């Protein structure tokens, strides 16, 4: 029969292995995504002509570069580097907000608060499909409401 100390060592090793496996699970949002205009629906605000989102990860920091061509043909680029820890992080190039804060809801979904001068001006979320081929974002801001659907590039 094994000693209690040996059982405790095995239990700790197993728990540590599970924690390392969970930490090593790749974030399904990482990569480049292209807007599928035909599948997207906005209830307010103009639909962009195109949009690509590229997510990269370094440690626990995520960088998002979003390149858009608006309905008016104007190009814009938004950038943010953030962690999913609920704290505010600066955003550049966004039309109506200067910081975002995000949190992980489950392995495929994250939710964000968009802020201007410290005041919440919108909410958004992103969910990657189980097969990893589609990402759906919901938008609820002063200027845009609806759902954008992206295909993995």
DRENTOR-427979 format. One record per residue: residue number from 1; residue in three letters; x, y, z of N, C-alpha, C, CB in turn. Coordinates in steps of 0.05 Angstrom, whole numbers, always signed. Glycine has a CB too. Example, Ala and Ser with C-alpha at 12.3 -4.5 7.8 and 13.67 -1.06 7.14 Angstrom:
DRENTOR-427979
+-----+------+--------+--------+--------+--------+--------+--------+--------+--------+--------+--------+--------+--------+
!  nr ! rest !   n_c1 !   n_c2 !   n_c3 !  ca_c1 !  ca_c2 !  ca_c3 !   c_c1 !   c_c2 !   c_c3 !  cb_c1 !  cb_c2 !  cb_c3 !
+-----+------+--------+--------+--------+--------+--------+--------+--------+--------+--------+--------+--------+--------+
!   1 !  Ala !   +264 !   -114 !   +156 !   +246 !    -90 !   +156 !   +264 !    -66 !   +156 !   +226 !    -89 !   +181 !
!   2 !  Ser !   +257 !    -45 !   +142 !   +273 !    -21 !   +143 !   +258 !     +1 !   +157 !   +282 !    -12 !   +114 !
+-----+------+--------+--------+--------+--------+--------+--------+--------+--------+--------+--------+--------+--------+
end
This chain:
DRENTOR-427979
+-----+------+--------+--------+--------+--------+--------+--------+--------+--------+--------+--------+--------+--------+
!  nr ! rest !   n_c1 !   n_c2 !   n_c3 !  ca_c1 !  ca_c2 !  ca_c3 !   c_c1 !   c_c2 !   c_c3 !  cb_c1 !  cb_c2 !  cb_c3 !
+-----+------+--------+--------+--------+--------+--------+--------+--------+--------+--------+--------+--------+--------+
!   1 !  Unk !    +17 !    -24 !     +0 !     +0 !     +0 !     +0 !    +18 !    +25 !     +0 !    -19 !     +0 !    +24 !
!   2 !  Unk !    +10 !    +45 !    -16 !    +26 !    +69 !    -18 !    +22 !    +86 !     +7 !    +19 !    +85 !    -43 !
!   3 !  Unk !    +43 !   +101 !    +14 !    +42 !   +119 !    +37 !    +26 !   +144 !    +30 !    +70 !   +126 !    +47 !
!   4 !  Unk !    +15 !   +157 !    +50 !     +0 !   +182 !    +45 !    +18 !   +203 !    +32 !    -11 !   +193 !    +71 !
!   5 !  Unk !    +43 !   +204 !    +38 !    +61 !   +223 !    +26 !    +64 !   +218 !     -3 !    +89 !   +223 !    +40 !
!   6 !  Unk !    +68 !   +193 !    -11 !    +71 !   +186 !    -39 !    +45 !   +192 !    -54 !    +78 !   +156 !    -42 !
!   7 !  Unk !    +22 !   +187 !    -43 !     -4 !   +194 !    -56 !     -6 !   +224 !    -60 !    -27 !   +183 !    -40 !
!   8 !  Unk !     +3 !   +239 !    -40 !     +2 !   +269 !    -42 !    +20 !   +279 !    -64 !     +9 !   +282 !    -15 !
!   9 !  Unk !    +44 !   +267 !    -67 !    +62 !   +275 !    -88 !    +50 !   +269 !   -115 !    +90 !   +260 !    -85 !
!  10 !  Unk !    +38 !   +245 !   -119 !    +25 !   +238 !   -144 !     +2 !   +257 !   -150 !    +15 !   +209 !   -143 !
!  11 !  Unk !    -14 !   +264 !   -130 !    -37 !   +282 !   -134 !    -27 !   +310 !   -142 !    -53 !   +284 !   -108 !
!  12 !  Unk !     -6 !   +320 !   -129 !     +5 !   +346 !   -137 !    +16 !   +346 !   -165 !    +26 !   +354 !   -117 !
!  13 !  Unk !    +30 !   +324 !   -172 !    +41 !   +322 !   -199 !    +19 !   +322 !   -220 !    +59 !   +297 !   -201 !
!  14 !  Unk !     -2 !   +307 !   -214 !    -25 !   +306 !   -233 !    -38 !   +333 !   -236 !    -45 !   +284 !   -224 !
!  15 !  Unk !    -43 !   +346 !   -213 !    -55 !   +373 !   -214 !    -38 !   +392 !   -229 !    -61 !   +383 !   -185 !
!  16 !  Unk !    -12 !   +391 !   -224 !     +7 !   +409 !   -239 !     +6 !   +404 !   -268 !    +35 !   +406 !   -228 !
!  17 !  Unk !     +5 !   +378 !   -276 !     +4 !   +371 !   -304 !    -21 !   +381 !   -317 !     +6 !   +341 !   -308 !
!  18 !  Unk !    -44 !   +380 !   -303 !    -69 !   +390 !   -314 !    -68 !   +420 !   -317 !    -93 !   +382 !   -296 !
!  19 !  Unk !    -56 !   +434 !   -297 !    -54 !   +463 !   -299 !    -36 !   +471 !   -322 !    -43 !   +475 !   -272 !
!  20 !  Unk !    -14 !   +457 !   -326 !     +4 !   +463 !   -348 !    -10 !   +458 !   -375 !    +30 !   +447 !   -346 !
!  21 !  Unk !    -26 !   +436 !   -377 !    -40 !   +430 !   -401 !    -61 !   +452 !   -407 !    -54 !   +403 !   -399 !
!  22 !  Unk !    -74 !   +461 !   -386 !    -94 !   +483 !   -391 !    -81 !   +508 !   -399 !   -111 !   +488 !   -365 !
!  23 !  Unk !    -58 !   +515 !   -387 !    -43 !   +539 !   -394 !    -32 !   +537 !   -423 !    -21 !   +544 !   -375 !
!  24 !  Unk !    -26 !   +513 !   -432 !    -14 !   +509 !   -458 !    -35 !   +508 !   -480 !     +2 !   +484 !   -459 !
!  25 !  Unk !    -61 !   +508 !   -473 !    -82 !   +507 !   -493 !    -82 !   +533 !   -509 !   -110 !   +503 !   -479 !
!  26 !  Unk !    -79 !   +531 !   -535 !    -77 !   +555 !   -551 !   -104 !   +570 !   -552 !    -69 !   +548 !   -580 !
!  27 !  Unk !   -102 !   +597 !   -553 !   -126 !   +613 !   -555 !   -136 !   +611 !   -584 !   -119 !   +643 !   -548 !
!  28 !  Unk !   -161 !   +603 !   -587 !   -172 !   +598 !   -614 !   -175 !   +624 !   -631 !   -198 !   +584 !   -613 !
!  29 !  Unk !   -174 !   +647 !   -618 !   -177 !   +672 !   -633 !   -151 !   +680 !   -647 !   -185 !   +695 !   -614 !
!  30 !  Unk !   -128 !   +669 !   -639 !   -103 !   +677 !   -651 !   -102 !   +670 !   -681 !    -79 !   +662 !   -636 !
!  31 !  Unk !    -92 !   +689 !   -696 !    -91 !   +686 !   -725 !   -104 !   +710 !   -738 !   -104 !   +660 !   -734 !
!  32 !  Unk !   -109 !   +707 !   -764 !   -121 !   +728 !   -780 !   -149 !   +720 !   -789 !   -103 !   +735 !   -805 !
!  33 !  Unk !   -167 !   +739 !   -787 !   -195 !   +736 !   -793 !   -205 !   +757 !   -813 !   -212 !   +737 !   -767 !
!  34 !  Unk !   -221 !   +748 !   -832 !   -232 !   +766 !   -852 !   -262 !   +768 !   -849 !   -225 !   +756 !   -881 !
!  35 !  Unk !   -273 !   +792 !   -850 !   -302 !   +797 !   -847 !   -317 !   +784 !   -870 !   -308 !   +827 !   -846 !
!  36 !  Unk !   -338 !   +769 !   -863 !   -356 !   +758 !   -882 !   -381 !   +776 !   -882 !   -363 !   +727 !   -876 !
!  37 !  Unk !   -381 !   +795 !   -901 !   -402 !   +815 !   -902 !   -429 !   +802 !   -906 !   -397 !   +836 !   -924 !
!  38 !  Unk !   -431 !   +782 !   -922 !   -456 !   +769 !   -928 !   -469 !   +756 !   -904 !   -452 !   +747 !   -950 !
!  39 !  Unk !   -453 !   +746 !   -885 !   -464 !   +733 !   -861 !   -467 !   +753 !   -837 !   -446 !   +710 !   -853 !
!  40 !  Unk !   -457 !   +777 !   -840 !   -458 !   +797 !   -818 !   -484 !   +813 !   -820 !   -433 !   +815 !   -820 !
!  41 !  Unk !   -492 !   +822 !   -796 !   -517 !   +837 !   -795 !   -514 !   +860 !   -774 !   -542 !   +819 !   -787 !
!  42 !  Unk !   -518 !   +884 !   -783 !   -518 !   +907 !   -765 !   -546 !   +918 !   -764 !   -498 !   +928 !   -774 !
!  43 !  Unk !   -555 !   +925 !   -740 !   -581 !   +937 !   -737 !   -579 !   +968 !   -736 !   -595 !   +927 !   -712 !
!  44 !  Unk !   -555 !   +978 !   -732 !   -550 !  +1006 !   -734 !   -521 !  +1010 !   -742 !   -556 !  +1021 !   -707 !
!  45 !  Unk !   -516 !  +1032 !   -756 !   -489 !  +1038 !   -765 !   -483 !  +1025 !   -792 !   -468 !  +1028 !   -745 !
!  46 !  Unk !   -465 !  +1036 !   -807 !   -459 !  +1026 !   -834 !   -441 !  +1001 !   -833 !   -445 !  +1048 !   -851 !
!  47 !  Unk !   -446 !   +982 !   -850 !   -430 !   +958 !   -853 !   -403 !   +965 !   -866 !   -445 !   +936 !   -869 !
!  48 !  Unk !   -381 !   +957 !   -854 !   -355 !   +962 !   -868 !   -354 !   +947 !   -894 !   -332 !   +954 !   -850 !
!  49 !  Unk !   -339 !   +958 !   -913 !   -335 !   +943 !   -939 !   -318 !   +919 !   -934 !   -322 !   +962 !   -960 !
!  50 !  Unk !   -298 !   +922 !   -916 !   -281 !   +900 !   -909 !   -268 !   +905 !   -882 !   -259 !   +895 !   -931 !
!  51 !  Unk !   -259 !   +883 !   -869 !   -245 !   +886 !   -844 !   -229 !   +860 !   -840 !   -265 !   +890 !   -820 !
!  52 !  Unk !   -204 !   +864 !   -831 !   -188 !   +841 !   -823 !   -179 !   +846 !   -795 !   -163 !   +836 !   -843 !
!  53 !  Unk !   -178 !   +824 !   -779 !   -169 !   +826 !   -752 !   -147 !   +805 !   -748 !   -192 !   +821 !   -732 !
!  54 !  Unk !   -124 !   +814 !   -738 !   -102 !   +796 !   -733 !    -96 !   +797 !   -703 !    -77 !   +804 !   -749 !
!  55 !  Unk !    -98 !   +774 !   -690 !    -93 !   +770 !   -662 !    -67 !   +755 !   -659 !   -116 !   +756 !   -647 !
!  56 !  Unk !    -48 !   +766 !   -643 !    -23 !   +752 !   -636 !    -20 !   +752 !   -606 !     +1 !   +765 !   -650 !
!  57 !  Unk !     -5 !   +733 !   -596 !     -2 !   +730 !   -567 !    +28 !   +729 !   -560 !    -17 !   +705 !   -557 !
!  58 !  Unk !    +34 !   +743 !   -539 !    +61 !   +742 !   -527 !    +58 !   +739 !   -497 !    +79 !   +767 !   -535 !
!  59 !  Unk !    +64 !   +716 !   -486 !    +58 !   +711 !   -458 !    +28 !   +712 !   -454 !    +72 !   +732 !   -440 !
!  60 !  Unk !    +19 !   +729 !   -435 !    -10 !   +731 !   -431 !    -21 !   +756 !   -443 !    -16 !   +730 !   -401 !
!  61 !  Unk !     -5 !   +770 !   -459 !    -14 !   +794 !   -473 !    -23 !   +787 !   -502 !     +8 !   +816 !   -474 !
!  62 !  Unk !    -45 !   +800 !   -510 !    -56 !   +796 !   -536 !    -55 !   +822 !   -551 !    -86 !   +785 !   -535 !
!  63 !  Unk !    -45 !   +821 !   -576 !    -45 !   +845 !   -593 !    -65 !   +841 !   -615 !    -17 !   +851 !   -604 !
!  64 !  Unk !    -83 !   +861 !   -618 !   -103 !   +861 !   -640 !    -96 !   +884 !   -659 !   -132 !   +863 !   -629 !
!  65 !  Unk !    -94 !   +878 !   -684 !    -92 !   +898 !   -705 !   -116 !   +894 !   -723 !    -64 !   +896 !   -721 !
!  66 !  Unk !   -133 !   +914 !   -724 !   -158 !   +913 !   -740 !   -156 !   +933 !   -762 !   -183 !   +918 !   -722 !
!  67 !  Unk !   -156 !   +924 !   -787 !   -155 !   +941 !   -811 !   -182 !   +940 !   -824 !   -133 !   +932 !   -831 !
!  68 !  Unk !   -194 !   +964 !   -828 !   -221 !   +966 !   -839 !   -222 !   +985 !   -863 !   -241 !   +975 !   -817 !
!  69 !  Unk !   -241 !   +979 !   -880 !   -249 !   +998 !   -901 !   -278 !  +1003 !   -896 !   -243 !   +987 !   -931 !
!  70 !  Unk !   -284 !  +1028 !   -889 !   -312 !  +1035 !   -882 !   -330 !  +1036 !   -906 !   -312 !  +1062 !   -868 !
!  71 !  Unk !   -356 !  +1040 !   -901 !   -376 !  +1041 !   -922 !   -369 !  +1065 !   -941 !   -404 !  +1045 !   -910 !
!  72 !  Unk !   -356 !  +1085 !   -930 !   -348 !  +1109 !   -946 !   -322 !  +1105 !   -961 !   -346 !  +1133 !   -928 !
!  73 !  Unk !   -309 !  +1081 !   -958 !   -284 !  +1076 !   -972 !   -259 !  +1085 !   -956 !   -284 !  +1089 !   -998 !
!  74 !  Unk !   -263 !  +1097 !   -933 !   -241 !  +1106 !   -917 !   -228 !  +1083 !   -902 !   -250 !  +1128 !   -897 !
!  75 !  Unk !   -201 !  +1082 !   -903 !   -186 !  +1061 !   -889 !   -179 !  +1070 !   -861 !   -161 !  +1054 !   -905 !
!  76 !  Unk !   -179 !  +1051 !   -842 !   -171 !  +1057 !   -815 !   -157 !  +1032 !   -803 !   -195 !  +1065 !   -797 !
!  77 !  Unk !   -141 !  +1037 !   -783 !   -127 !  +1016 !   -769 !   -129 !  +1021 !   -739 !    -97 !  +1014 !   -777 !
!  78 !  Unk !   -139 !  +1001 !   -724 !   -141 !  +1003 !   -695 !   -121 !   +983 !   -684 !   -170 !   +997 !   -686 !
!  79 !  Unk !   -108 !   +990 !   -662 !    -89 !   +973 !   -649 !    -93 !   +973 !   -619 !    -60 !   +981 !   -656 !
!  80 !  Unk !    -90 !   +950 !   -607 !    -91 !   +948 !   -578 !    -75 !   +924 !   -569 !   -120 !   +945 !   -568 !
!  81 !  Unk !    -61 !   +926 !   -547 !    -47 !   +904 !   -534 !    -59 !   +903 !   -506 !    -16 !   +907 !   -533 !
!  82 !  Unk !    -70 !   +880 !   -499 !    -85 !   +877 !   -474 !    -82 !   +850 !   -462 !   -114 !   +884 !   -479 !
!  83 !  Unk !    -92 !   +847 !   -438 !    -94 !   +821 !   -424 !   -123 !   +818 !   -417 !    -76 !   +819 !   -399 !
!  84 !  Unk !   -132 !   +793 !   -415 !   -160 !   +788 !   -408 !   -163 !   +786 !   -378 !   -170 !   +761 !   -421 !
!  85 !  Unk !   -156 !   +809 !   -365 !   -156 !   +810 !   -336 !   -174 !   +831 !   -324 !   -128 !   +815 !   -326 !
!  86 !  Unk !   -191 !   +843 !   -341 !   -210 !   +863 !   -331 !   -199 !   +891 !   -327 !   -222 !   +854 !   -306 !
!  87 !  Unk !   -173 !   +895 !   -333 !   -161 !   +921 !   -330 !   -162 !   +936 !   -356 !   -131 !   +918 !   -320 !
!  88 !  Unk !   -160 !   +963 !   -355 !   -161 !   +980 !   -378 !   -134 !   +981 !   -393 !   -170 !  +1008 !   -371 !
!  89 !  Unk !   -135 !   +979 !   -420 !   -112 !   +980 !   -436 !   -117 !  +1000 !   -459 !   -104 !   +952 !   -448 !
!  90 !  Unk !    -96 !  +1015 !   -467 !   -100 !  +1036 !   -487 !   -105 !  +1024 !   -515 !    -75 !  +1053 !   -489 !
!  91 !  Unk !   -121 !  +1039 !   -530 !   -128 !  +1032 !   -557 !   -121 !  +1056 !   -575 !   -159 !  +1025 !   -560 !
!  92 !  Unk !   -109 !  +1051 !   -598 !   -105 !  +1073 !   -617 !   -121 !  +1068 !   -643 !    -74 !  +1075 !   -624 !
!  93 !  Unk !   -130 !  +1089 !   -655 !   -144 !  +1087 !   -680 !   -173 !  +1079 !   -679 !   -131 !  +1067 !   -697 !
!  94 !  Unk !   -185 !  +1077 !   -655 !   -213 !  +1070 !   -652 !   -230 !  +1095 !   -655 !   -219 !  +1056 !   -625 !
!  95 !  Unk !   -253 !  +1093 !   -667 !   -269 !  +1117 !   -673 !   -281 !  +1130 !   -648 !   -291 !  +1110 !   -692 !
!  96 !  Unk !   -288 !  +1115 !   -627 !   -302 !  +1127 !   -605 !   -293 !  +1118 !   -578 !   -331 !  +1121 !   -608 !
!  97 !  Unk !   -271 !  +1104 !   -575 !   -261 !  +1096 !   -549 !   -231 !  +1097 !   -549 !   -271 !  +1067 !   -542 !
!  98 !  Unk !   -220 !  +1099 !   -525 !   -190 !  +1101 !   -522 !   -178 !  +1079 !   -504 !   -183 !  +1128 !   -511 !
!  99 !  Unk !   -196 !  +1063 !   -491 !   -186 !  +1040 !   -476 !   -206 !  +1017 !   -478 !   -182 !  +1047 !   -446 !
! 100 !  Unk !   -196 !   +993 !   -472 !   -214 !   +970 !   -471 !   -205 !   +954 !   -447 !   -214 !   +953 !   -497 !
! 101 !  Unk !   -225 !   +939 !   -436 !   -219 !   +919 !   -415 !   -233 !   +894 !   -423 !   -227 !   +929 !   -387 !
! 102 !  Unk !   -220 !   +871 !   -420 !   -232 !   +846 !   -428 !   -229 !   +824 !   -407 !   -219 !   +836 !   -454 !
! 103 !  Unk !   -247 !   +804 !   -410 !   -245 !   +781 !   -393 !   -253 !   +756 !   -409 !   -263 !   +784 !   -368 !
! 104 !  Unk !   -241 !   +734 !   -402 !   -246 !   +708 !   -415 !   -271 !   +697 !   -403 !   -222 !   +689 !   -413 !
! 105 !  Unk !   -291 !   +689 !   -419 !   -316 !   +678 !   -409 !   -314 !   +647 !   -409 !   -340 !   +687 !   -426 !
! 106 !  Unk !   -305 !   +636 !   -431 !   -299 !   +607 !   -433 !   -276 !   +604 !   -453 !   -325 !   +591 !   -441 !
! 107 !  Unk !   -269 !   +580 !   -460 !   -246 !   +576 !   -477 !   -249 !   +589 !   -505 !   -240 !   +547 !   -480 !
! 108 !  Unk !   -273 !   +595 !   -514 !   -277 !   +606 !   -540 !   -289 !   +634 !   -540 !   -295 !   +588 !   -556 !
! 109 !  Unk !   -295 !   +645 !   -517 !   -309 !   +671 !   -516 !   -295 !   +690 !   -497 !   -338 !   +667 !   -507 !
! 110 !  Unk !   -293 !   +715 !   -506 !   -283 !   +737 !   -489 !   -303 !   +761 !   -492 !   -254 !   +745 !   -497 !
! 111 !  Unk !   -306 !   +776 !   -471 !   -323 !   +800 !   -471 !   -306 !   +824 !   -464 !   -347 !   +796 !   -451 !
! 112 !  Unk !   -314 !   +847 !   -476 !   -299 !   +872 !   -473 !   -317 !   +895 !   -466 !   -283 !   +877 !   -498 !
! 113 !  Unk !   -306 !   +914 !   -450 !   -319 !   +940 !   -446 !   -301 !   +960 !   -461 !   -321 !   +947 !   -415 !
! 114 !  Unk !   -314 !   +978 !   -476 !   -300 !   +999 !   -490 !   -305 !  +1025 !   -476 !   -310 !  +1000 !   -520 !
! 115 !  Unk !   -283 !  +1040 !   -471 !   -286 !  +1064 !   -455 !   -273 !  +1088 !   -469 !   -272 !  +1060 !   -428 !
! 116 !  Unk !   -285 !  +1111 !   -464 !   -275 !  +1137 !   -473 !   -272 !  +1155 !   -448 !   -294 !  +1150 !   -495 !
! 117 !  Unk !   -248 !  +1164 !   -443 !   -243 !  +1181 !   -419 !   -253 !  +1168 !   -394 !   -256 !  +1208 !   -423 !
! 118 !  Unk !   -250 !  +1141 !   -392 !   -257 !  +1126 !   -368 !   -286 !  +1118 !   -366 !   -250 !  +1142 !   -344 !
! 119 !  Unk !   -303 !  +1127 !   -385 !   -332 !  +1121 !   -384 !   -338 !  +1099 !   -405 !   -348 !  +1146 !   -389 !
! 120 !  Unk !   -354 !  +1079 !   -397 !   -361 !  +1057 !   -415 !   -379 !  +1069 !   -437 !   -376 !  +1034 !   -400 !
! 121 !  Unk !   -371 !  +1064 !   -463 !   -387 !  +1074 !   -486 !   -396 !  +1051 !   -503 !   -370 !  +1093 !   -503 !
! 122 !  Unk !   -389 !  +1026 !   -495 !   -398 !  +1003 !   -511 !   -388 !   +977 !   -499 !   -390 !  +1006 !   -539 !
! 123 !  Unk !   -400 !   +956 !   -509 !   -393 !   +928 !   -502 !   -390 !   +913 !   -528 !   -414 !   +915 !   -483 !
! 124 !  Unk !   -372 !   +894 !   -528 !   -369 !   +876 !   -550 !   -360 !   +849 !   -540 !   -348 !   +887 !   -571 !
! 125 !  Unk !   -363 !   +828 !   -556 !   -354 !   +802 !   -549 !   -345 !   +788 !   -574 !   -375 !   +785 !   -534 !
! 126 !  Unk !   -328 !   +768 !   -571 !   -320 !   +751 !   -593 !   -321 !   +722 !   -585 !   -291 !   +758 !   -603 !
! 127 !  Unk !   -333 !   +706 !   -603 !   -335 !   +677 !   -598 !   -325 !   +662 !   -622 !   -364 !   +669 !   -592 !
! 128 !  Unk !   -306 !   +644 !   -618 !   -295 !   +628 !   -640 !   -311 !   +601 !   -639 !   -264 !   +623 !   -636 !
! 129 !  Unk !   -320 !   +592 !   -663 !   -335 !   +567 !   -665 !   -318 !   +544 !   -656 !   -344 !   +563 !   -694 !
! 130 !  Unk !   -331 !   +522 !   -648 !   -317 !   +498 !   -638 !   -298 !   +488 !   -659 !   -338 !   +477 !   -631 !
! 131 !  Unk !   -304 !   +490 !   -685 !   -286 !   +480 !   -705 !   -263 !   +500 !   -712 !   -301 !   +474 !   -731 !
! 132 !  Unk !   -264 !   +524 !   -700 !   -243 !   +543 !   -703 !   -242 !   +558 !   -730 !   -217 !   +530 !   -700 !
! 133 !  Unk !   -263 !   +555 !   -746 !   -264 !   +567 !   -773 !   -278 !   +593 !   -774 !   -276 !   +548 !   -792 !
! 134 !  Unk !   -295 !   +599 !   -754 !   -312 !   +623 !   -754 !   -310 !   +638 !   -728 !   -341 !   +616 !   -761 !
! 135 !  Unk !   -308 !   +664 !   -729 !   -309 !   +681 !   -705 !   -333 !   +700 !   -708 !   -282 !   +696 !   -700 !
! 136 !  Unk !   -349 !   +702 !   -688 !   -372 !   +720 !   -688 !   -368 !   +741 !   -666 !   -399 !   +704 !   -684 !
! 137 !  Unk !   -371 !   +766 !   -674 !   -369 !   +787 !   -654 !   -396 !   +801 !   -652 !   -346 !   +807 !   -662 !
! 138 !  Unk !   -403 !   +808 !   -628 !   -427 !   +825 !   -624 !   -417 !   +853 !   -617 !   -445 !   +813 !   -601 !
! 139 !  Unk !   -431 !   +872 !   -627 !   -424 !   +900 !   -623 !   -448 !   +914 !   -610 !   -415 !   +914 !   -649 !
! 140 !  Unk !   -443 !   +930 !   -590 !   -464 !   +946 !   -578 !   -450 !   +972 !   -568 !   -478 !   +931 !   -554 !
! 141 !  Unk !   -448 !   +991 !   -587 !   -435 !  +1017 !   -581 !   -455 !  +1039 !   -589 !   -408 !  +1020 !   -596 !
! 142 !  Unk !   -446 !  +1064 !   -584 !   -462 !  +1087 !   -591 !   -467 !  +1088 !   -622 !   -449 !  +1113 !   -582 !
! 143 !  Unk !   -449 !  +1078 !   -637 !   -450 !  +1081 !   -666 !   -457 !  +1055 !   -681 !   -425 !  +1092 !   -677 !
! 144 !  Unk !   -451 !  +1032 !   -670 !   -455 !  +1007 !   -684 !   -468 !   +986 !   -665 !   -428 !   +996 !   -695 !
! 145 !  Unk !   -489 !   +973 !   -675 !   -501 !   +951 !   -661 !   -505 !   +928 !   -681 !   -528 !   +959 !   -647 !
! 146 !  Unk !   -499 !   +904 !   -672 !   -504 !   +881 !   -689 !   -483 !   +859 !   -686 !   -505 !   +889 !   -718 !
! 147 !  Unk !   -480 !   +843 !   -707 !   -463 !   +820 !   -706 !   -446 !   +819 !   -731 !   -480 !   +794 !   -704 !
! 148 !  Unk !   -420 !   +816 !   -727 !   -401 !   +813 !   -750 !   -391 !   +784 !   -749 !   -378 !   +834 !   -748 !
! 149 !  Unk !   -390 !   +772 !   -772 !   -380 !   +744 !   -775 !   -354 !   +745 !   -791 !   -402 !   +726 !   -788 !
! 150 !  Unk !   -334 !   +730 !   -780 !   -308 !   +729 !   -793 !   -300 !   +701 !   -800 !   -287 !   +742 !   -774 !
! 151 !  Unk !   -286 !   +697 !   -822 !   -275 !   +671 !   -829 !   -245 !   +671 !   -825 !   -282 !   +665 !   -859 !
! 152 !  Unk !   -235 !   +649 !   -815 !   -206 !   +646 !   -810 !   -193 !   +647 !   -837 !   -199 !   +620 !   -795 !
! 153 !  Unk !   -171 !   +662 !   -838 !   -156 !   +665 !   -863 !   -135 !   +644 !   -865 !   -143 !   +693 !   -865 !
+-----+------+--------+--------+--------+--------+--------+--------+--------+--------+--------+--------+--------+--------+
end
